[in-house]
Amino acid sequence: MSVALPMVQCVKCKKWSAGPHFAGWCRLCLVFMGLDPDSNPCHQEKKDGTSMGVP
């Protein structure tokens, strides 16, 4: 069974996406502003597959 991710509208570009958001910004806007969302431990997984961010 798959779980649907909620769609969220980016506050900067107004695009809708289901990916991880930070402060209401989509991943593309974060990268465009020079931030690397992949370096944020909340968006990475440990080797055992568990999330390192919010439980």
WOCOR-V611317 format. One record per backbone hydrogen bond with DSSP energy under -1.0 kcal/mol. CO is the residue of the C=O (numbers start at 1). NH is the residue of the N-H. Records with the same first field share a line. If there is no record, write none. Layout:
# WOCOR-V611317
CO: NH  NH
This chain:
# WOCOR-V611317
8: 17
10: 14
15: 10
17: 8
22: 25
24: 11
25: 22
26: 30
27: 31
28: 32
29: 33
30: 35
31: 34
36: 39
40: 43
44: 52
46: 49
50: 46
